[in-house]
Amino acid sequence: MEISAAGRLEVRITAADVGKRVSVRRLNEAGDTAEKFTDTVGVLTSWDNGVLVITRKSGEGVHIPESSLVAGKIVPSAPARRRGPAASYEELARVAARAWRPVESERLGEWELRAASGFTRRANSVLPLGDPGMPLDAALTAVRRWYGERGLPAYVQTATGAEGTQEMLCAELERRGWEREVTAELWTGGLAPVADRAEGAGVVLSREVDGAWLSRYGRKGLSDVALRVLGSGPSVWFATVPGADAPAAIGRCVVDGR
C-alpha cells in the first residue's frame, strides 16, 4: 500500500466489500515485530464479530482485528501478462482436469466428483467449478458420503491468487473445519520459446509409458488404475531425457485445446 508522507491513513473498506480484493494496513501489537505496521493484500473473505479474514494469494487466511486497522482500500486484480490470448482460471482448470482423468466421476451440479482408487489427490478430489446445485453444507455432506462409499477421504481442489479463483470457497471450507494439506503452483507460458530451444535437447518422446519412465517416476504401488490415469487425456506424450543407467529426467505432456 502506497502512502505519501502528506497523505492521510484512511480505512475505505466495509463489511459490504467481502469478496473483493483489498489492501489493508494494521497496527502491530507490542512485541509482534520491530515494524509498527503490517500490510496485507488479498481477498476479503469475511468480516464478522470485529475480525476481518483476508485470503492471500497463497491461500493463507489472515485474521485481522478491526480495531487494529489504520488503512484499507479496494485494489484491482493483477493484470494478466498478455503475450497472446490469456486463459481464465476456469479454462485452465478444465484443461488440466481433462489431462488427468479419474477412473470414475459423477456430477454434483456444476461440481465434478472424481475417484481413482486413491491414486493422487487430483484424481480423487472434487473439482468445484460453478454451483453444486444445493446449499454448500448439503453439497459437502453429499461429497463426504460419495467418497466414504468408496473408502476414500473427501478432498476438494481449489485455487487462489488469480482472477476468478476460489478464495471465498476456501474461507467457507476453513470455517467448516476443512484443512489445507497440499499446495501446488500452476505456471503458464508460451509454447513457442520452448519449441525454439527444443533442437538438440535430447528429449525422447513416446506415446506409451515404459518401465524406465515408471522407475524414474518413483511412485510406489503403481497399479492398473495408475496406468489408466497416466495415460488419460486427449493427446498424451511421455518425455524422457536418457541417462547412463536410468532416465536423467522425465515429463508428461498432454496436448489439448488452444
Summary of the structure (lengths in Angstrom):
residues: 258
radius of gyration: 22.5
end to end distance: 37.2
largest distance: 67.2
contacts: 648
relative contact order: 0.12
helix: 24%
strand: 25%
